[in-house]
């Protein structure tokens, strides 16, 4: 057995059913081994960025390890932005990256990334986007390195691990007597629960006076889903008789239809959450470090509250600015919530008013052409048609902001918006990985800008007949950047408007088996979604939206109040010319 054979066998024994990647000379030995390995299947993507987001989406849908394969050189470098997203969002992904043979390093080898002879050094590059990175120079001891990489990816902090595999190492035989050869990695050792900290947190949440418990708001983030702690979150919410707000990337960690659900916090959140926080005396923050997008507009109130923070890493709040010393519980979120809930008495119903999820208004810049569907109307139709167990992957920009604000998450599914790095085009590959992982109806919500970056990964969904509906919001622009030009700069130019494109017609011409209805009314969108459910997939629906619609970002609405959004006559005329083709 050589190293490549061991990799394929190990993945199968670990329960990894799909490995995503793009082939090439310096990774083809692993693909050759996969062709013979039982249980593990290689999936060919169209681009390494998308292959890595497939592994990311596979992991987010299952809570397990995702695996991506890439060859050397440009193929390896294409992994970096996707691994950066997994690193920022704490998603366990193992990247196996081919390298030129060791004997050719520093001697002008094609795609040399050894760091020798002034070549690019792959180790520090990948170390910056991973929890663990190692270049394997020999087959001896490889089994231990593979175990260590998997353990690092699945640790409390979670994230990518990278093994750089020269071609000759992949082909080298390994020692079957190695003590790690036939041993699967055990679950990584979790950070031990700090019992004294849990007791302090429970005391703060229970309150000092019997019969007069504090008013608690829970703010929950995506870490709850990544640590498989939804049930524990629901239990502690019941015990505290609390309301729950979620971060923009944590839409699905608490039932959006539950009367305790207060909405989304932060820059694209719901106005009622601020009032809910003002009414609370204690805030329990779970599964989020409260990055800027999650705390914007709420920071003064957060700093004034008593805080309990449950996560695998400290929060981003400035400790010196807090009015009260917080209690930080760091480690595995599920275990910490279980320990905390065990110490809390179950409360009776309180007199807190019901949650309000009032939306920010739908707003358009002056000069709107009026022929497109508003995001809110579009997303309300979509929300009514989503299956309860759907995977929903939302891309960046106006589409992402609108979906986070207006679209409720499926009660038994996943709702993922990648805000770690916010890379456009993430949703196409990630949805494919999720569909491979669980076979559930899967939806991609992406704008035309994201589609032009990585949308042709639709081809992979067609090749494998995956149950994915791609909803493309076409406004012929990088619309969020266009809105920023109008609100924060002179507004008499735009680098972000495109000539019109007909995405549906183009895709139908490329892929004869693909149906791409265009939706210009709610009824047309509803019919397209129902047809997609009947036929399984893949399906694409093209929806025309307006680049002049201002997304539900609180700072944008504030800027509209301070500055007239009316464009110059020249720009308005240019818009009309482009719309006319």
N, C-alpha and C positions, 0 to 999 in steps of 0.2 A: 504494500500500500504506500502510495506517495502522498505528499502533502495535499494535493488537489483532491485525491480520493478521500482523504480523511476529512477535509472540509465538507464535502458533499454528504458523507456518512454522518458526520457530527450534526449538521443542520437538520437532517432527517430525524435523527434520534432526539434532537432538542424539540421537535414538533414544528419546526419552521417549514411550512408547506410550499412557500413561494419565495424565490430569491430574484430580485429585480436588477436589471443592469443593461449595459450595452457592451457587445463583444469587442474584441480586439486581440492582437497578437499576444500581448502580455497578460491576458486573463483567460485565454481560450482553453487552457488546461483545466481550469475549474469548470467551465461549461462542458467540456468533454466528460469530466467526472460526473456532472449532474445528469448527463444523458443516460448514465448507467445506474445512478443511485435510486433506490426505491423511496417513494414518499416525498422527496424534495423536487420541485419543478422550477426550472429557469424560465423567467419571463423577459422577453426582449423589449426594451423601451426604445424610444426614438431619440432620446437625449439623456445624458447622465443626470442633469438636474432633475428631470422628471422621474428617472429611475430611483433616485434618492428620496424624492417626495412620495413615491409609491411605497417604499419601505417605511417612511414616516407614517403615511396613512394606514398601512397595514398594522403598524404598532398601535396607533391611536384607536383603531377599531377593535383590537383584541387585548390591549394591555401587555402584549408580549413583544419579543424582539423582532425588529424588522431587519432585513439583510439586503445590502446593495453591492453589486459587483461592478468594477470599472477597470478599464485598461489604463496604461500609463499616459503621460503627456497631457494633451488637451482633454482627454476623457477623464483623467483624474482631477484636473483643475475644475471641470464642470460640476464636480460634486460639491465644491466648497460652499456656494450659497445655500444649497439645500441642507447640508450638514450644519451650517450656521443657524438655520431655522430650528433644526432638531436640538442643537445645543442650547439655544436661547429658551426654547419651550420645554426642555427636559424630556425629550422623546428618545427611547432606547433604540438606536440603529447601529448595526455593525456594518462597517464598510471594509470590504476586501478589495484592495487596490493593487493591480498588477504593476510590476516595475521591470525595467530591462535586466538582463542577466547580470549577476554581480561582477563577473569577469570583465564586463564592458564598461563598468562605471568609471567615470573620469577619463574615458578614452574616446569621447565623441559619440557615445551610443545615442541612437535615435530616442528621443524623449527621455533623456537622462535627467533624473531628479534626485541624484545621490548627494548633491552639494559639493561634489568633487570637481576640480578643474573649472571652477566658476560656473557650475551648473546650478540650477534651482534646487533648493533643499526641501524635499517634501515633508520631512519630519516636523520642523517647526511650523510649517504652513498648516498641516492637518492637526497638529497639537493645539493650535489656537481655536479650532472648532470641534474639539472632542474632549471627553473625560479621560481618554486613554489613547495613546498613539505609540506604535512601535514598528520599526522596520525589522523584518525577520531576515537575518543573514545566513542562517543555516537551518536545516530540518531538525536537528537535535534540539529537543525542548520545545518544539512548536506547540505540542498539545497544551503545555502549561500556559504559553502566551495566549492561545485561543481562549482558554478558560478564564484567564485574567481579564481579557478584553470583554467577554460576555458579562462577567461579574461587575465590571466597572459600568457598563451600559445599563445594567439593571439595579444598580445601587440606589440608595434613597434619593440621591440627586438626579439620577437618570440622565441619559444623554448619549451621544454617539461615541463609538470606539472605532479606531482605525488600525488595521494591520496592512502594512506595505509588503507585498509579496513579490520578490524578483522571480522571473520565469524559471530559472534553474532551481530555485528553492521549491517552487510548486511541483517540479518534476522529480525532486529528490525523495528517496524512500525514507520512511520514518521508523523509529524503533518501537516495535509493538510492546516491548517490556517497560516502556515509560510508565510511571505510576499514574499519569493522567490519561493514558491512552483509552481506556474503556470506562472512564468515569465522567458522567455528566456533571456540569457545574452545579453545585448546590446553590440555593438561594443566597444571595449576598447577605452578609451579616448586617442587620439593621442597626441604626443608631439606637442605643438603649433608651427607653422611656425615662425621663427625669421625673420621678414620682413627686418630688417636692414642688417642682414647677407646675405639674398637673394639679396638685392640691391648691396652690395659689390661684391658678386659673379658675378652678371650680368655685373657690370662695368668692372671687370677683364676680363671676357670672351668677352665682346664687344670691349674692347680696348679704349684707350684714344683718338685716332685720327680717324675722319671720313674718310672712304676710305682706311684706312690702318689697318684693323682688325688683331688681333693676329692669328697666326696659332695654331689651337687647335687639340690636340689628346684626344679622349675620351677613357678611360680604364673602362670597365664595367664588373661587377661580378655577381655572382649568386643571390645576393640580389635583383637585378632588377626583376628576375623571381619570387622570393618569395614574393615581394611586388606588383606583377602583374603590372609592370611598363614598359613593353616592348614598348607599343605604345608611352608612354611619352619619352622614350629614343630615339626612332626613330624621334620623333618631334624635340627634342632639337638638334640632330645630323644634321637634315636638316636646322634648324635655324642657326647653327654655321658653316655650310658647312664643317663639320669636318670628319676626319677618325676615325674608331673605332677599338680598340683592346679589346680582352676579356681575362679574367683570365682563368686558366685551368678548374675551376668548373663553368664557365659562358659561355661555348661554345654556348649555345642556346639563349642568351639574345639579340642577334642582328643577322639579316639575314646573314648567312655565304656566300651567293651568291651575296650580295649587293656590288657594286664596291667600296663602302667606307669601307668595312671590311678589316682590315689590318692584321688580324691573332690573334694568341694567345701570351700572354706575359709570361715571366718567364722561369722557369727551363725546361719546355717541349715546349716552344714557338717557334715562327718563327723568323728567323734572321732579316727579314725586319722590324719588330716592333721597334727594337732599332734605326734604321735609321729614322723611322717615329717620334719617340720621340725626337731624336736629332734635327729634323727640326721644332718641335713645340716650341712655346714660352709659351703656357699655356696648362696645362693638367687638364682635368675634369675627376675625378675618381668617379665612380658611382656604388654603390652596392657592394663594397668590401673594406675591411680594409687593403688590400695589404699585405697579409701574405707572408712569406718567399718564398713559391713556386711561387707566382705571381710576386714578385719584383726582384728575383734573376737575376743578370746580368744587371739590369736596374737602380739599386738604385742610383748610382752617378748622372745619368741624371735626375732621378725623384727629387732628392734633390736640383738640380740646377734650376728646373722649377718653375714657378708660378703655384700653385695648388688650385683647388676648389674640395672639397671632400664632396660628398653627400651620406650619409649612416645613419644607425640607431645607429652606434657606431663610436668613433674616429678611425682614421687610425693607423696602426702600425709603421708608419714612425716616426723617432726620431725628435721631434719638434726642438731640439737644433741644429740639423744638417742641417735643411732646410735653403737655401739661402734667401728665401722670406717667409714671414708669410703667411700661408695658410688660406683660408676661409673654415670653416667647417660648413656644413648644416646637422644637426642631427635631425632625426625623420623619418616619413613615406616617403619612397623614392618617391613614386608616387606623393604625394602631393607636395613635395619639387621640383620635376622636373616640375610640372605644374606651380608652382609659379615662378620658374626661367625662364621657357620658355616664360611666359607672358611678361617678361621685356626685352626680347632679340629681336632686329630687325632681320628680315630674311635677310641673306646675299645673294649676287649673287655668281656665281661660281668663285672659286679661281684658281690660276695657279698651285696648288699643283699637283705633279706627281701622277699617279694612284698607288693604293696599290699593294705591292708585297707580295705574300705569299709563297716564296721559302721555301722548306722544308730542314730540316737537312738531311744529307746523311744517307742512310741505311748502317750500318756498322756491321761487324761480327768479333768476336774474332778469332784468329788463331785456326785452327782445326775444323772449321765448317764442319758438315757432309754433307751438301748440298742437303739433300733429302726433305727439308721442304719448305713451302711457306713463303716468307718474309712478315712481318706485313704490309708493305706499299701496296703490291699487293693485299693482302687479304682485307684490309680496303677500297681500291679503288673499288673493286667489291661490297663490302657491301654497300658503300655509293651510288653507282649507283642503287642499288636495294631497298633502304629504301623508304617507303612511306613518303610523305611530312608531314604527321601528326603523325608519329611514336613516341612512347616512346622508348628512348634508355638509358639503364642503364649499365654503364661501371665499371668494378671492378678494383682493385688496381694492382700494379706491372707493368711488361712490357706491358701487354695488355692495361692497363689504360693509360700509358704514350704514347703508340703508337696511340691509338684511339684519345686522346686529340690532338695530333699533326697532324695526317693524315686524320681523318674522319670529314667531315663537318656535322654540326647538321641539322636535318630536319627543313625545313623552318617554319612549323606550329606545330612542335612537341616539345618534351622535350628531352634534352641530359643531363644526370645526371652522374657525377662522384663524389663520396662522399670523399672529401678531408678534411673534418672537423677532423676526426680521421683516415681516410684512412684504415678502417678495411676491411680485406679480407673477401669475401663472402657476402658483403652488397647487391650486385646487385640482387641476387636471390630473396630475400624477397621483396626488394623495387620494382622490376619489377612486382611482383605478386600484390602488393598493387596498383600500377598504373593501371594495367590491370583491376582490379576490379573497380577502380575509374572511368575510362572513356571508357573502352572497345576497345581502339585503338590498332592497331598492335604494339606489344611490343617486344623489342630485349634486350637480355642480352649478354654482351661481357665479358667473364671471362676466366681466366687461369685455368689450372688443379689444382694449389695450392688452389685457391679460391673455386673450385668445391669440393675438398676434405674436406674443412671446412664446407660449408653449401649448397652444390649443391644438396643434396637429397631433398631440398625443391621443386625441380622439381615435386615431388610427389603431392604437393598441387596444382600445375598448372594442372596436369593430372586429379586430382579429380574433379576440377571445369571447365575443358576444356577451359582454358584461351588462348587467342590469342597471345601466347608468343613463340618466337624462341630463343632458347638458343644456342649461338655460343661459343663453348668451344675451347680455344686455348691450345693445349696440347704440352708441350715441356719437360715433365717428369722432372720438376724442379720447385723450387722457383727461377725463372730465374733472377729476378732483384738482389736478394741476391747473386746468383751464379756469376753474372757479377761483383758485388762489390768485391767478393772474389778475382776475377782475376785482377781487376784494382787497388785495394787499399791495397791488402795484398800479400802474397807470390805467391798465385796462384797455389801452388802444392798440394792443398787439396780442398775438397768441402764437406760441410755439407748439401748442397742444391740440389743435384742431386738425382733423384729417379730411381728405376728400371722401365722399360717401363710398361705402363698400357694402355689398350684399352678401353677408356671411352665409346665409342659408343656401342661396343659389350656388355659391362657390363650393360649399361642402357637398351638396347633392351632385354637382358635376364631378367632383373628385371621387366620391364613394357611391356608386350606383345603388347599393343596398340600403343607404341611409336616407330616412325621411326627415326633412327639416322644414316643418311648418313655420310660417312667419306669423307672429301674434301682434296685432295692432289694437285689439280690444280685449277686455277681460274674458268675454265669451270665447274668443279664439284661443286665448291662452289656456282656459279651462279645458277646452276640447283637445288641445295638443297634449296637455298633461294626462288626461284620461286615456288618450290613445297610446301614449308611452307606457302607461301602467298595463294596459291590455296586452301589448306586444313585448313587454319585458325590457328590451333595449339591445343595443344603445339607440338613443334618440337624441336629437338636437332640436331645440326650439329657439328661434331668434326673435327677440323682443326689441322693438324700437323705443328708446328712451331719449330724453332731452339732455344735452350737455349743459344746458343752462339751469337744470334743476340743482338747487343747493342741497347737498346731503345733510342729514341730521347731525351735524357737528355743532356743538354749542358755540365754539369760537367763531364759526362762520356766521351764525345767526347774530352774534354780538357785533361782528364787523359790518353786517348789513344795516344795523341800527346806526352805526357811526358814519357810514359812508354810502352815498348813493351808488347803487349797483348798476345804474344805467350805462351801457357801453357807448362808445362813440359811434356816430353814424357810419363811419368807414368800416369799422369792424362788423357792425350788423349787416351791412351790405355784403361783406366778404363771406359771412356765414351763409347768407342766402345763395350766393353764387356757388359755394361748395355743396349746399344741399341740392342745388339744381344739377350738379355734376358738370 
